[in-house]
Every structure is written in structure tokens, then in C-alpha cells.
Amino acid sequence: MKNGTVGDSTPPSAPFDLKVLAKPDRGNEITWDAEADFESGIGGFIILRDGRGLARLPMAPQNQVYGGPGPLFQGISFHDTPEAPIPEMRVVITADS
């Protein structure tokens, strides 16, 4: 440790409880759940179809976490509980996405 941060060599757990709901005239709503990554937080999610990125969450960068690797989707509170509120894991994919 040289700069006050601890390295994280393990990836976060894979998302689970994936659901896709057809929304007439709006596209497909995709929702999921994910476990918090207590070591370094979750940086975000990229929704892929056939290897092509369709959506990214968060859409806009979040605040930089002190001493962290960069903006995070799941904030870190420097104890065992992620910062509240936990962002909604939901995106709507339209035909033109």
C-alpha cells in the first residue's frame, strides 16, 4: 500500500435475477440485481448485445470517491454498507439503441 488504497484483484459478482419486460411502443425494459462489491465498489454496468454496447449505467459520471479508482455506480462509505440510495438497476432498450 503506497497511497492509502488497497488493491482489488477480484471482479465483482455477476449480476443476477435478470428480467426483460416488453414495453409496447417503448422497447424492452431490462432489470437486474447485483451484490455490492465491498472491496472497490461497482464502477457501472454495460448492456451488450452481440458484443455491441447498447447502454451504460450510470449514464453520467458520478462523483469521484476519495482514494478510489474513479467514479462508481455503487458508492463506498468506507464501512460494510454501500452508500444509500443504491441506484436502480434498470434500463430501457429501444429499437434505435
N, CA, C and O atoms as a printed pandas DataFrame, in Angstrom:
     atom_number atom_name residue_name chain_id  residue_number  x_coord  y_coord  z_coord
0              1         N          MET        A               1    0.853   -1.162    0.000
1              2        CA          MET        A               1    0.000    0.000    0.000
2              3         C          MET        A               1    0.900    1.226    0.000
3              4         O          MET        A               1    1.716    1.400    0.905
4              5         N          LYS        A               2    0.755    2.075   -1.009
5              6        CA          LYS        A               2    1.582    3.261   -1.130
6              7         C          LYS        A               2    0.785    4.555   -1.049
7              8         O          LYS        A               2    1.326    5.599   -0.683
8              9         N          ASN        A               3   -0.502    4.490   -1.390
9             10        CA          ASN        A               3   -1.268    5.735   -1.469
10            11         C          ASN        A               3   -2.529    5.735   -0.595
11            12         O          ASN        A               3   -3.398    6.586   -0.782
12            13         N          GLY        A               4   -2.641    4.819    0.333
13            14        CA          GLY        A               4   -3.804    4.779    1.211
14            15         C          GLY        A               4   -4.938    3.928    0.700
15            16         O          GLY        A               4   -5.955    3.790    1.380
16            17         N          THR        A               5   -4.795    3.345   -0.493
17            18        CA          THR        A               5   -5.841    2.466   -1.013
18            19         C          THR        A               5   -5.320    1.039   -1.061
19            20         O          THR        A               5   -4.117    0.800   -1.157
20            21         N          VAL        A               6   -6.235    0.116   -0.993
21            22        CA          VAL        A               6   -5.893   -1.301   -1.058
22            23         C          VAL        A               6   -6.310   -1.813   -2.421
23            24         O          VAL        A               6   -7.409   -1.510   -2.886
24            25         N          GLY        A               7   -5.451   -2.582   -3.067
25            26        CA          GLY        A               7   -5.756   -3.113   -4.388
26            27         C          GLY        A               7   -6.885   -4.133   -4.333
27            28         O          GLY        A               7   -7.090   -4.793   -3.315
28            29         N          ASP        A               8   -7.604   -4.253   -5.421
29            30        CA          ASP        A               8   -8.695   -5.209   -5.536
30            31         C          ASP        A               8   -8.440   -6.031   -6.788
31            32         O          ASP        A               8   -8.597   -5.533   -7.903
32            33         N          SER        A               9   -8.048   -7.286   -6.610
33            34        CA          SER        A               9   -7.723   -8.123   -7.760
34            35         C          SER        A               9   -8.867   -9.056   -8.142
35            36         O          SER        A               9   -8.712   -9.873   -9.049
36            37         N          THR        A              10  -10.016   -8.952   -7.469
37            38        CA          THR        A              10  -11.140   -9.831   -7.779
38            39         C          THR        A              10  -12.271   -9.032   -8.426
39            40         O          THR        A              10  -12.588   -7.929   -7.982
40            41         N          PRO        A              11  -12.878   -9.590   -9.475
41            42        CA          PRO        A              11  -14.002   -8.888  -10.101
42            43         C          PRO        A              11  -15.232   -8.975   -9.213
43            44         O          PRO        A              11  -15.326   -9.872   -8.375
44            45         N          PRO        A              12  -16.185   -8.048   -9.383
45            46        CA          PRO        A              12  -17.434   -8.147   -8.622
46            47         C          PRO        A              12  -18.225   -9.373   -9.075
47            48         O          PRO        A              12  -17.976   -9.921  -10.149
48            49         N          SER        A              13  -19.167   -9.793   -8.256
49            50        CA          SER        A              13  -20.040  -10.917   -8.618
50            51         C          SER        A              13  -20.869  -10.560   -9.842
51            52         O          SER        A              13  -21.170   -9.392  -10.090
52            53         N          ALA        A              14  -21.233  -11.590  -10.605
53            54        CA          ALA        A              14  -22.068  -11.366  -11.790
54            55         C          ALA        A              14  -23.472  -10.928  -11.381
55            56         O          ALA        A              14  -23.984  -11.383  -10.357
56            57         N          PRO        A              15  -24.100  -10.055  -12.163
57            58        CA          PRO        A              15  -25.487   -9.689  -11.885
58            59         C          PRO        A              15  -26.390  -10.930  -11.923
59            60         O          PRO        A              15  -26.059  -11.932  -12.558
60            61         N          PHE        A              16  -27.527  -10.846  -11.236
61            62        CA          PHE        A              16  -28.459  -11.974  -11.196
62            63         C          PHE        A              16  -29.892  -11.444  -11.225
63            64         O          PHE        A              16  -30.117  -10.234  -11.201
64            65         N          ASP        A              17  -30.849  -12.357  -11.275
65            66        CA          ASP        A              17  -32.273  -12.016  -11.306
66            67         C          ASP        A              17  -32.594  -11.083  -12.475
67            68         O          ASP        A              17  -33.328  -10.106  -12.328
68            69         N          LEU        A              18  -32.028  -11.407  -13.634
69            70        CA          LEU        A              18  -32.237  -10.614  -14.845
70            71         C          LEU        A              18  -33.656  -10.823  -15.360
71            72         O          LEU        A              18  -34.128  -11.955  -15.466
72            73         N          LYS        A              19  -34.331   -9.718  -15.679
73            74        CA          LYS        A              19  -35.681   -9.780  -16.230
74            75         C          LYS        A              19  -35.776   -8.829  -17.411
75            76         O          LYS        A              19  -35.219   -7.731  -17.388
76            77         N          VAL        A              20  -36.488   -9.263  -18.443
77            78        CA          VAL        A              20  -36.749   -8.420  -19.606
78            79         C          VAL        A              20  -38.254   -8.346  -19.783
79            80         O          VAL        A              20  -38.931   -9.371  -19.864
80            81         N          LEU        A              21  -38.771   -7.130  -19.842
81            82        CA          LEU        A              21  -40.204   -6.908  -19.978
82            83         C          LEU        A              21  -40.440   -6.043  -21.212
83            84         O          LEU        A              21  -39.918   -4.933  -21.312
84            85         N          ALA        A              22  -41.239   -6.564  -22.158
85            86        CA          ALA        A              22  -41.574   -5.789  -23.359
86            87         C          ALA        A              22  -42.492   -4.641  -22.972
87            88         O          ALA        A              22  -43.515   -4.846  -22.319
88            89         N          LYS        A              23  -42.122   -3.441  -23.374
89            90        CA          LYS        A              23  -42.916   -2.233  -23.126
90            91         C          LYS        A              23  -43.440   -1.757  -24.483
91            92         O          LYS        A              23  -42.668   -1.227  -25.282
92            93         N          PRO        A              24  -44.746   -1.936  -24.761
93            94        CA          PRO        A              24  -45.291   -1.519  -26.060
94            95         C          PRO        A              24  -44.911   -0.079  -26.400
95            96         O          PRO        A              24  -45.056    0.825  -25.577
96            97         N          ASP        A              25  -44.435    0.116  -27.591
97            98        CA          ASP        A              25  -44.046    1.432  -28.116
98            99         C          ASP        A              25  -42.873    2.071  -27.369
99           100         O          ASP        A              25  -42.557    3.235  -27.615
100          101         N          ARG        A              26  -42.221    1.336  -26.462
101          102        CA          ARG        A              26  -41.089    1.910  -25.721
102          103         C          ARG        A              26  -39.834    1.066  -25.834
103          104         O          ARG        A              26  -38.736    1.588  -25.637
104          105         N          GLY        A              27  -39.950   -0.207  -26.139
105          106        CA          GLY        A              27  -38.784   -1.083  -26.205
106          107         C          GLY        A              27  -38.847   -2.160  -25.145
107          108         O          GLY        A              27  -39.930   -2.578  -24.736
108          109         N          ASN        A              28  -37.703   -2.602  -24.707
109          110        CA          ASN        A              28  -37.602   -3.644  -23.686
110          111         C          ASN        A              28  -36.961   -3.074  -22.429
111          112         O          ASN        A              28  -35.890   -2.470  -22.474
112          113         N          GLU        A              29  -37.646   -3.281  -21.303
113          114        CA          GLU        A              29  -37.101   -2.852  -20.018
114          115         C          GLU        A              29  -36.307   -4.012  -19.429
115          116         O          GLU        A              29  -36.830   -5.115  -19.269
116          117         N          ILE        A              30  -35.047   -3.757  -19.111
117          118        CA          ILE        A              30  -34.179   -4.765  -18.519
118          119         C          ILE        A              30  -33.891   -4.351  -17.088
119          120         O          ILE        A              30  -33.457   -3.229  -16.827
120          121         N          THR        A              31  -34.140   -5.275  -16.159
121          122        CA          THR        A              31  -33.820   -5.031  -14.755
122          123         C          THR        A              31  -32.976   -6.192  -14.250
123          124         O          THR        A              31  -33.038   -7.296  -14.790
124          125         N          TRP        A              32  -32.197   -5.941  -13.224
125          126        CA          TRP        A              32  -31.347   -6.969  -12.636
126          127         C          TRP        A              32  -30.998   -6.561  -11.219
127          128         O          TRP        A              32  -31.349   -5.476  -10.756
128          129         N          ASP        A              33  -30.305   -7.449  -10.549
129          130        CA          ASP        A              33  -29.807   -7.157   -9.209
130          131         C          ASP        A              33  -28.338   -7.534   -9.187
131          132         O          ASP        A              33  -27.881   -8.319  -10.018
132          133         N          ALA        A              34  -27.607   -6.985   -8.252
133          134        CA          ALA        A              34  -26.182   -7.287   -8.127
134          135         C          ALA        A              34  -25.768   -7.117   -6.675
135          136         O          ALA        A              34  -26.286   -6.255   -5.966
136          137         N          GLU        A              35  -24.846   -7.934   -6.250
137          138        CA          GLU        A              35  -24.294   -7.818   -4.904
138          139         C          GLU        A              35  -23.322   -6.645   -4.858
139          140         O          GLU        A              35  -22.634   -6.361   -5.839
140          141         N          ALA        A              36  -23.268   -5.974   -3.729
141          142        CA          ALA        A              36  -22.302   -4.890   -3.538
142          143         C          ALA        A              36  -20.889   -5.472   -3.561
143          144         O          ALA        A              36  -20.672   -6.594   -3.103
144          145         N          ASP        A              37  -19.946   -4.728   -4.082
145          146        CA          ASP        A              37  -18.530   -5.112   -4.056
146          147         C          ASP        A              37  -17.875   -4.278   -2.965
147          148         O          ASP        A              37  -17.580   -3.100   -3.166
148          149         N          PHE        A              38  -17.651   -4.889   -1.817
149          150        CA          PHE        A              38  -17.144   -4.154   -0.659
150          151         C          PHE        A              38  -15.684   -3.748   -0.790
151          152         O          PHE        A              38  -15.231   -2.850   -0.079
152          153         N          GLU        A              39  -14.935   -4.392   -1.688
153          154        CA          GLU        A              39  -13.527   -4.046   -1.829
154          155         C          GLU        A              39  -13.320   -2.747   -2.586
155          156         O          GLU        A              39  -12.527   -1.904   -2.167
156          157         N          SER        A              40  -14.029   -2.575   -3.703
157          158        CA          SER        A              40  -13.767   -1.377   -4.502
158          159         C          SER        A              40  -15.010   -0.754   -5.118
159          160         O          SER        A              40  -14.893    0.212   -5.872
160          161         N          GLY        A              41  -16.193   -1.274   -4.822
161          162        CA          GLY        A              41  -17.405   -0.705   -5.398
162          163         C          GLY        A              41  -17.628   -1.193   -6.815
163          164         O          GLY        A              41  -16.740   -1.790   -7.424
164          165         N          ILE        A              42  -18.804   -0.939   -7.330
165          166        CA          ILE        A              42  -19.137   -1.299   -8.706
166          167         C          ILE        A              42  -19.010   -0.032   -9.535
167          168         O          ILE        A              42  -19.650    0.979   -9.244
168          169         N          GLY        A              43  -18.185   -0.090  -10.564
169          170        CA          GLY        A              43  -17.971    1.074  -11.414
170          171         C          GLY        A              43  -19.153    1.391  -12.299
171          172         O          GLY        A              43  -19.394    2.554  -12.620
172          173         N          GLY        A              44  -19.891    0.376  -12.697
173          174        CA          GLY        A              44  -21.039    0.583  -13.573
174          175         C          GLY        A              44  -21.389   -0.695  -14.296
175          176         O          GLY        A              44  -20.814   -1.752  -14.040
176          177         N          PHE        A              45  -22.336   -0.583  -15.198
177          178        CA          PHE        A              45  -22.787   -1.720  -15.995
178          179         C          PHE        A              45  -22.827   -1.294  -17.450
179          180         O          PHE        A              45  -23.169   -0.155  -17.767
180          181         N          ILE        A              46  -22.474   -2.224  -18.334
181          182        CA          ILE        A              46  -22.601   -2.010  -19.772
182          183         C          ILE        A              46  -23.503   -3.110  -20.297
183          184         O          ILE        A              46  -23.211   -4.292  -20.116
184          185         N          ILE        A              47  -24.601   -2.733  -20.949
185          186        CA          ILE        A              47  -25.533   -3.686  -21.534
186          187         C          ILE        A              47  -25.055   -3.970  -22.950
187          188         O          ILE        A              47  -24.934   -3.056  -23.765
188          189         N          LEU        A              48  -24.782   -5.239  -23.242
189          190        CA          LEU        A              48  -24.258   -5.643  -24.544
190          191         C          LEU        A              48  -25.257   -6.516  -25.295
191          192         O          LEU        A              48  -25.988   -7.298  -24.688
192          193         N          ARG        A              49  -25.284   -6.379  -26.601
193          194        CA          ARG        A              49  -25.999   -7.304  -27.484
194          195         C          ARG        A              49  -25.055   -7.627  -28.629
195          196         O          ARG        A              49  -24.600   -6.733  -29.344
196          197         N          ASP        A              50  -24.766   -8.909  -28.798
197          198        CA          ASP        A              50  -23.847   -9.358  -29.844
198          199         C          ASP        A              50  -22.515   -8.611  -29.786
199          200         O          ASP        A              50  -21.936   -8.269  -30.817
200          201         N          GLY        A              51  -22.038   -8.365  -28.565
201          202        CA          GLY        A              51  -20.750   -7.712  -28.378
202          203         C          GLY        A              51  -20.771   -6.201  -28.563
203          204         O          GLY        A              51  -19.730   -5.555  -28.441
204          205         N          ARG        A              52  -21.930   -5.625  -28.854
205          206        CA          ARG        A              52  -22.047   -4.177  -29.071
206          207         C          ARG        A              52  -22.717   -3.537  -27.862
207          208         O          ARG        A              52  -23.747   -4.021  -27.393
208          209         N          GLY        A              53  -22.139   -2.456  -27.358
209          210        CA          GLY        A              53  -22.704   -1.762  -26.215
210          211         C          GLY        A              53  -23.980   -1.031  -26.569
211          212         O          GLY        A              53  -23.994   -0.205  -27.481
212          213         N          LEU        A              54  -25.065   -1.335  -25.844
213          214        CA          LEU        A              54  -26.348   -0.678  -26.084
214          215         C          LEU        A              54  -26.639    0.420  -25.073
215          216         O          LEU        A              54  -27.256    1.434  -25.401
216          217         N          ALA        A              55  -26.190    0.210  -23.843
217          218        CA          ALA        A              55  -26.467    1.179  -22.779
218          219         C          ALA        A              55  -25.382    1.071  -21.725
219          220         O          ALA        A              55  -24.718    0.042  -21.595
220          221         N          ARG        A              56  -25.214    2.147  -20.978
221          222        CA          ARG        A              56  -24.227    2.201  -19.907
222          223         C          ARG        A              56  -24.884    2.849  -18.687
223          224         O          ARG        A              56  -25.562    3.870  -18.798
224          225         N          LEU        A              57  -24.671    2.240  -17.533
225          226        CA          LEU        A              57  -25.144    2.814  -16.271
226          227         C          LEU        A              57  -23.951    2.967  -15.351
227          228         O          LEU        A              57  -23.198    2.002  -15.214
228          229         N          PRO        A              58  -23.725    4.069  -14.728
229          230        CA          PRO        A              58  -24.538    5.273  -14.847
230          231         C          PRO        A              58  -24.310    5.941  -16.200
231          232         O          PRO        A              58  -23.248    5.801  -16.806
232          233         N          MET        A              59  -25.317    6.664  -16.656
233          234        CA          MET        A              59  -25.208    7.371  -17.932
234          235         C          MET        A              59  -24.246    8.544  -17.825
235          236         O          MET        A              59  -23.517    8.853  -18.768
236          237         N          ALA        A              60  -24.250    9.190  -16.670
237          238        CA          ALA        A              60  -23.338   10.308  -16.425
238          239         C          ALA        A              60  -22.387    9.918  -15.299
239          240         O          ALA        A              60  -22.788    9.212  -14.374
240          241         N          PRO        A              61  -21.145   10.361  -15.360
241          242        CA          PRO        A              61  -20.188   10.011  -14.303
242          243         C          PRO        A              61  -20.666   10.489  -12.933
243          244         O          PRO        A              61  -21.242   11.569  -12.800
244          245         N          GLN        A              62  -20.416    9.662  -11.921
245          246        CA          GLN        A              62  -20.740   10.012  -10.545
246          247         C          GLN        A              62  -19.529   10.710   -9.924
247          248         O          GLN        A              62  -18.478   10.827  -10.553
248          249         N          ASN        A              63  -19.687   11.160   -8.710
249          250        CA          ASN        A              63  -18.588   11.828   -8.017
250          251         C          ASN        A              63  -17.429   10.878   -7.784
251          252         O          ASN        A              63  -17.624    9.684   -7.557
252          253         N          GLN        A              64  -16.237   11.412   -7.841
253          254        CA          GLN        A              64  -15.020   10.640   -7.558
254          255         C          GLN        A              64  -15.003   10.246   -6.092
255          256         O          GLN        A              64  -15.296   11.066   -5.222
256          257         N          VAL        A              65  -14.664    9.005   -5.817
257          258        CA          VAL        A              65  -14.540    8.534   -4.441
258          259         C          VAL        A              65  -13.120    8.814   -3.976
259          260         O          VAL        A              65  -12.163    8.508   -4.688
260          261         N          TYR        A              66  -12.973    9.390   -2.790
261          262        CA          TYR        A              66  -11.648    9.709   -2.266
262          263         C          TYR        A              66  -10.779    8.469   -2.257
263          264         O          TYR        A              66  -11.147    7.448   -1.676
264          265         N          GLY        A              67   -9.646    8.554   -2.890
265          266        CA          GLY        A              67   -8.683    7.457   -2.900
266          267         C          GLY        A              67   -9.064    6.296   -3.781
267          268         O          GLY        A              67   -8.326    5.315   -3.862
268          269         N          GLY        A              68  -10.215    6.383   -4.454
269          270        CA          GLY        A              68  -10.689    5.263   -5.263
270          271         C          GLY        A              68  -10.208    5.345   -6.692
271          272         O          GLY        A              68   -9.523    6.289   -7.084
272          273         N          PRO        A              69  -10.584    4.325   -7.476
273          274        CA          PRO        A              69  -10.122    4.246   -8.859
274          275         C          PRO        A              69  -10.824    5.213   -9.795
275          276         O          PRO        A              69  -10.315    5.474  -10.885
276          277         N          GLY        A              70  -11.958    5.749   -9.416
277          278        CA          GLY        A              70  -12.704    6.654  -10.281
278          279         C          GLY        A              70  -14.159    6.681   -9.874
279          280         O          GLY        A              70  -14.522    6.170   -8.814
280          281         N          PRO        A              71  -15.000    7.277  -10.716
281          282        CA          PRO        A              71  -16.420    7.343  -10.396
282          283         C          PRO        A              71  -17.014    5.942  -10.266
283          284         O          PRO        A              71  -16.604    5.023  -10.975
284          285         N          LEU        A              72  -17.984    5.780   -9.354
285          286        CA          LEU        A              72  -18.585    4.476   -9.118
286          287         C          LEU        A              72  -20.094    4.518   -9.232
287          288         O          LEU        A              72  -20.724    5.514   -8.875
288          289         N          PHE        A              73  -20.678    3.431   -9.731
289          290        CA          PHE        A              73  -22.132    3.254   -9.733
290          291         C          PHE        A              73  -22.601    3.018   -8.305
291          292         O          PHE        A              73  -23.592    3.596   -7.860
292          293         N          GLN        A              74  -21.880    2.165   -7.597
293          294        CA          GLN        A              74  -22.164    1.858   -6.195
294          295         C          GLN        A              74  -21.141    2.605   -5.363
295          296         O          GLN        A              74  -19.961    2.252   -5.377
296          297         N          GLY        A              75  -21.560    3.614   -4.649
297          298        CA          GLY        A              75  -20.638    4.389   -3.840
298          299         C          GLY        A              75  -20.073    3.582   -2.685
299          300         O          GLY        A              75  -20.618    2.538   -2.325
300          301         N          ILE        A              76  -18.999    4.054   -2.114
301          302        CA          ILE        A              76  -18.358    3.390   -0.987
302          303         C          ILE        A              76  -18.439    4.317    0.212
303          304         O          ILE        A              76  -18.185    5.517    0.104
304          305         N          SER        A              77  -18.795    3.752    1.353
305          306        CA          SER        A              77  -18.900    4.550    2.566
306          307         C          SER        A              77  -17.759    4.237    3.535
307          308         O          SER        A              77  -17.735    4.752    4.653
308          309         N          PHE        A              78  -16.828    3.405    3.118
309          310        CA          PHE        A              78  -15.661    3.020    3.910
310          311         C          PHE        A              78  -16.041    2.227    5.158
311          312         O          PHE        A              78  -15.342    2.266    6.170
312          313         N          HIS        A              79  -17.159    1.506    5.069
313          314        CA          HIS        A              79  -17.520    0.500    6.063
314          315         C          HIS        A              79  -18.322   -0.563    5.324
315          316         O          HIS        A              79  -18.292   -0.578    4.093
316          317         N          ASP        A              80  -19.027   -1.441    5.998
317          318        CA          ASP        A              80  -19.659   -2.585    5.350
318          319         C          ASP        A              80  -20.987   -2.310    4.668
319          320         O          ASP        A              80  -21.643   -3.254    4.227
320          321         N          THR        A              81  -21.403   -1.077    4.566
321          322        CA          THR        A              81  -22.686   -0.754    3.952
322          323         C          THR        A              81  -22.460    0.210    2.788
323          324         O          THR        A              81  -21.847    1.261    2.973
324          325         N          PRO        A              82  -22.955   -0.137    1.571
325          326        CA          PRO        A              82  -22.818    0.803    0.451
326          327         C          PRO        A              82  -23.580    2.088    0.727
327          328         O          PRO        A              82  -24.535    2.101    1.504
328          329         N          GLU        A              83  -23.155    3.158    0.090
329          330        CA          GLU        A              83  -23.835    4.443    0.227
330          331         C          GLU        A              83  -25.269    4.331   -0.274
331          332         O          GLU        A              83  -25.516    3.716   -1.311
332          333         N          ALA        A              84  -26.197    4.908    0.436
333          334        CA          ALA        A              84  -27.595    4.935    0.016
334          335         C          ALA        A              84  -27.869    6.262   -0.682
335          336         O          ALA        A              84  -27.166    7.230   -0.389
336          337         N          PRO        A              85  -28.815    6.372   -1.563
337          338        CA          PRO        A              85  -29.621    5.261   -2.033
338          339         C          PRO        A              85  -28.852    4.457   -3.080
339          340         O          PRO        A              85  -28.043    5.005   -3.829
340          341         N          ILE        A              86  -29.113    3.161   -3.120
341          342        CA          ILE        A              86  -28.469    2.317   -4.133
342          343         C          ILE        A              86  -29.169    2.582   -5.457
343          344         O          ILE        A              86  -30.397    2.518   -5.523
344          345         N          PRO        A              87  -28.420    2.879   -6.508
345          346        CA          PRO        A              87  -29.033    3.211   -7.798
346          347         C          PRO        A              87  -29.888    2.067   -8.338
347          348         O          PRO        A              87  -29.604    0.894   -8.098
348          349         N          GLU        A              88  -30.937    2.432   -9.070
349          350        CA          GLU        A              88  -31.819    1.440   -9.681
350          351         C          GLU        A              88  -31.091    0.751  -10.828
351          352         O          GLU        A              88  -30.473    1.410  -11.663
352          353         N          MET        A              89  -31.164   -0.557  -10.864
353          354        CA          MET        A              89  -30.523   -1.334  -11.922
354          355         C          MET        A              89  -31.587   -1.640  -12.963
355          356         O          MET        A              89  -32.201   -2.707  -12.967
356          357         N          ARG        A              90  -31.785   -0.659  -13.854
357          358        CA          ARG        A              90  -32.866   -0.712  -14.828
358          359         C          ARG        A              90  -32.480    0.130  -16.034
359          360         O          ARG        A              90  -31.914    1.215  -15.900
360          361         N          VAL        A              91  -32.793   -0.382  -17.197
361          362        CA          VAL        A              91  -32.571    0.364  -18.439
362          363         C          VAL        A              91  -33.624   -0.053  -19.445
363          364         O          VAL        A              91  -34.057   -1.205  -19.442
364          365         N          VAL        A              92  -34.048    0.869  -20.312
365          366        CA          VAL        A              92  -34.975    0.559  -21.391
366          367         C          VAL        A              92  -34.190    0.631  -22.690
367          368         O          VAL        A              92  -33.569    1.645  -23.008
368          369         N          ILE        A              93  -34.231   -0.473  -23.436
369          370        CA          ILE        A              93  -33.541   -0.559  -24.731
370          371         C          ILE        A              93  -34.584   -0.393  -25.825
371          372         O          ILE        A              93  -35.543   -1.162  -25.896
372          373         N          THR        A              94  -34.402    0.598  -26.668
373          374        CA          THR        A              94  -35.330    0.861  -27.757
374          375         C          THR        A              94  -34.784    0.278  -29.046
375          376         O          THR        A              94  -33.625   -0.131  -29.107
376          377         N          ALA        A              95  -35.618    0.239  -30.074
377          378        CA          ALA        A              95  -35.209   -0.315  -31.363
378          379         C          ALA        A              95  -34.030    0.436  -31.959
379          380         O          ALA        A              95  -33.231   -0.154  -32.687
380          381         N          ASP        A              96  -33.904    1.725  -31.667
381          382        CA          ASP        A              96  -32.801    2.505  -32.224
382          383         C          ASP        A              96  -31.579    2.544  -31.309
383          384         O          ASP        A              96  -30.629    3.277  -31.585
384          385         N          SER        A              97  -31.589    1.768  -30.225
385          386        CA          SER        A              97  -30.430    1.710  -29.304
386          387         C          SER        A              97  -29.271    0.989  -29.964
387          388         O          SER        A              97  -28.211    0.838  -29.356
